[in-house]
Amino acid sequence: MTVLIIEDEQHAAEKLQNLLHALDPDIKIAGTLSTIVESINWLNNNRDPDLILMDIQLDDGICFEIFEAVNVTVPIIFTTAYDSYAVRAFKVNSVDYLLKPINEESLGQAIEKYRTLFENRPAREEKFERLYSEFMKSFKNRFFVKIGEKYHSISVKEIEVFFIRDRATFFRTPDQRTYDVDYSLDQVQQKVDPDRFFRINRNYLINIDAIKEILRYSAHRLKVSLKHFESENLIVSREKVRDFKKWLDR
């Protein structure tokens, strides 16, 4: 099996090579690239590898620009520090989506997934479609909640914000009703579409359609105002500001 690595951090590229060889010494590295331009040139002028390991944020932009210039039909395992591009990744031949730091176990599972689905088997496009469909089904469309003796099924589209209060998780709807859910905020984050919801800090997960305005809060942080939910704590944490801007600018 030949693997092309597209990764802009040298130590991360070297780590991937070491992990691949630890998993299977027979894996051949077709090349290591760090930019969109290099990747486009390489893919236009070389034989396709069996698999690509691709970081999302590269030296000269977002990797999805590669797919706008080249018809990539090779299966891809995305290796990234960002979790907000998962849906978009599954639209472009993604076999798996690994969050950094990557370890041997998670990479090994992704490689095994690739081998199960693609090695010595035809109909790649059909399998990509099945992967994407299964991935999309994993997102919740509604939350079933209880209020007193009554039950309600609330559409995710109606939820403006999930938040933590007194160690419990709640969500608020535009009619300013608050409901509690039997999940932690970490669990909710994994269950909702990251194209729609963003975790701005430890306590708040917001709906992009609920944003009223965004203000500069300090030199390195932003403050969010929602349409029907007021809180002084809707501050985008310093380490999330860059990813938040990318989430909004798609």
C-alpha positions in Angstrom: 0.0 0.0 0.0 1.3 3.5 -0.9 0.3 6.5 1.2 0.7 10.2 0.4 1.0 12.5 3.5 -0.2 16.1 3.2 0.8 17.8 6.4 2.4 21.3 7.0 4.1 20.5 10.3 7.3 18.5 9.8 7.2 16.8 13.2 3.6 15.8 12.6 4.5 14.4 9.1 7.4 12.4 10.6 5.2 11.1 13.4 2.6 9.9 10.8 5.4 8.1 8.9 6.6 6.4 12.1 3.1 5.3 13.1 2.4 3.9 9.6 5.6 1.9 9.6 4.9 0.7 13.1 1.4 -0.5 12.0 2.8 -2.1 8.8 6.5 -2.0 7.7 5.4 -2.7 4.1 3.6 0.6 3.7 5.4 2.9 1.3 5.3 6.6 1.6 4.6 8.1 -1.8 5.6 11.6 -0.6 5.2 14.3 2.1 3.7 17.6 1.0 3.0 20.8 3.1 1.0 23.1 0.8 -2.0 23.2 -1.4 0.1 24.2 -4.4 2.6 21.3 -3.9 -0.3 18.9 -3.5 -2.1 20.0 -6.7 1.1 19.7 -8.7 1.9 16.3 -7.2 -1.5 14.9 -7.9 -1.5 16.2 -11.4 1.9 14.7 -12.2 2.1 11.4 -10.3 0.3 8.1 -10.1 -2.4 8.0 -7.5 -1.4 6.5 -4.2 -3.7 4.0 -2.5 -4.5 6.3 0.4 -3.9 10.0 1.4 -3.4 11.3 5.0 -4.4 14.9 4.8 -4.3 17.8 7.3 -7.0 20.4 6.8 -5.1 23.6 7.7 -2.1 23.8 5.4 0.6 26.5 5.0 -1.2 28.3 2.2 -4.9 27.7 3.1 -7.6 25.1 3.7 -7.0 21.7 2.0 -10.5 21.7 0.3 -9.0 24.0 -2.3 -7.1 21.0 -3.6 -10.4 19.3 -4.6 -11.5 22.4 -6.5 -8.4 22.0 -8.7 -8.0 18.3 -8.9 -10.4 15.4 -9.3 -9.3 13.4 -6.3 -10.7 9.8 -6.3 -8.3 8.4 -3.7 -9.6 7.6 -0.2 -8.6 10.1 2.4 -8.0 10.0 6.2 -8.1 13.5 7.5 -5.7 14.3 10.3 -6.5 17.6 11.9 -6.6 19.7 15.1 -10.1 21.1 14.1 -13.4 19.3 14.5 -15.6 21.8 12.6 -14.9 20.4 9.1 -16.2 16.8 9.6 -19.3 17.1 7.4 -17.4 18.8 4.6 -14.6 16.2 4.9 -17.1 13.3 4.4 -18.2 14.9 1.1 -14.7 14.5 -0.4 -13.7 10.8 -0.2 -13.1 10.7 3.5 -12.7 7.3 5.1 -12.1 8.7 8.6 -11.5 12.0 10.4 -8.9 11.9 13.2 -8.3 14.7 15.7 -4.8 15.5 16.8 -2.8 14.3 18.7 -3.0 11.1 16.7 -1.9 7.8 18.3 -1.2 4.4 16.9 -4.5 3.0 18.0 -6.7 5.6 16.3 -4.6 5.5 13.1 -4.6 1.7 13.1 -8.4 1.6 13.3 -8.6 4.1 10.4 -6.2 2.1 8.3 -8.2 -1.1 9.0 -11.4 0.7 8.0 -9.8 1.6 4.7 -8.6 -1.9 4.1 -12.0 -3.4 4.9 -13.8 -1.0 2.5 -11.4 -0.5 -0.3 -8.5 -2.9 -0.7 -9.2 -5.3 -3.6 -12.8 -4.1 -3.9 -14.5 -2.1 -6.7 -17.2 0.5 -6.6 -15.4 3.2 -4.5 -17.9 5.9 -5.2 -20.8 3.8 -3.8 -18.8 3.1 -0.6 -18.0 6.8 -0.2 -21.7 7.6 -0.5 -22.5 4.9 2.1 -19.9 6.3 4.5 -21.3 9.8 4.1 -24.9 8.7 4.6 -24.0 6.7 7.7 -22.0 9.7 9.1 -24.9 12.1 8.5 -27.3 9.7 10.2 -25.2 9.9 13.4 -26.3 13.6 13.9 -29.4 14.1 16.0 -32.3 15.8 14.4 -34.4 16.2 17.6 -34.2 16.0 21.4 -36.8 14.2 23.4 -37.4 16.1 26.7 -39.8 15.8 29.6 -41.4 18.8 31.3 -43.5 17.7 34.4 -45.8 15.0 33.1 -45.5 16.0 29.5 -43.0 15.1 26.8 -41.8 17.2 23.9 -39.7 16.5 20.8 -37.7 19.6 20.0 -36.1 20.0 16.5 -32.4 20.7 16.6 -33.0 23.6 14.2 -35.1 25.3 16.9 -32.3 25.2 19.5 -30.3 28.4 19.8 -27.8 27.3 22.4 -26.7 24.4 24.6 -25.2 25.4 27.9 -24.0 24.2 31.3 -25.5 25.4 34.5 -25.0 23.9 38.0 -23.2 21.0 36.4 -26.3 20.1 34.3 -26.8 20.6 30.5 -29.7 22.7 29.1 -30.8 24.2 25.8 -32.8 27.3 25.0 -35.3 27.8 22.1 -36.3 31.1 20.5 -39.5 31.3 22.6 -37.0 31.6 25.6 -37.9 28.2 27.0 -35.2 26.2 28.7 -35.0 22.4 28.7 -32.6 20.1 30.4 -31.0 17.1 28.5 -29.6 13.8 29.8 -26.2 14.4 28.1 -23.1 16.2 29.0 -22.2 19.2 26.8 -19.3 17.1 25.4 -21.7 14.4 24.4 -24.1 16.9 22.9 -21.2 18.4 20.8 -20.6 14.9 19.3 -24.3 14.4 18.5 -25.1 17.7 16.7 -23.9 18.8 13.2 -20.7 20.8 13.6 -21.6 22.9 10.5 -24.5 24.2 12.6 -23.2 24.3 16.1 -19.9 25.6 17.5 -18.4 25.2 21.1 -17.3 28.7 21.8 -16.0 27.9 25.3 -16.4 25.2 28.0 -20.0 26.1 28.8 -21.7 27.2 25.6 -22.4 25.5 22.3 -24.2 27.9 19.9 -26.3 27.6 16.7 -24.9 29.6 13.8 -28.5 30.7 12.9 -29.0 32.2 16.3 -26.1 34.7 16.2 -27.2 38.3 16.3 -23.8 40.0 16.3 -20.2 39.4 17.1 -18.2 42.0 19.0 -14.5 42.4 19.8 -14.2 41.6 23.5 -10.4 42.0 23.9 -7.3 41.8 21.8 -7.6 38.0 21.4 -11.2 37.2 22.2 -14.7 37.8 20.7 -18.1 38.2 22.3 -21.2 36.7 20.8 -24.8 38.1 21.0 -27.6 35.7 20.3 -31.1 36.7 19.1 -33.1 35.3 22.0 -30.6 34.4 24.7 -28.7 36.9 26.8 -25.6 36.1 28.8 -22.4 37.9 29.6 -20.5 34.6 29.3 -20.9 34.1 25.5 -17.2 34.8 25.1 -15.2 32.9 22.4 -12.2 31.5 24.3 -8.8 32.6 23.1 -7.8 29.2 21.7 -11.0 28.9 19.7 -11.2 32.3 18.1 -9.2 31.3 14.9 -11.3 28.2 14.4 -14.5 30.1 15.1 -13.7 32.6 12.4 -13.1 29.8 9.9 -16.4 28.2 10.9 -18.2 31.4 10.1 -16.2 32.0 6.8 -17.1 28.9 4.8 
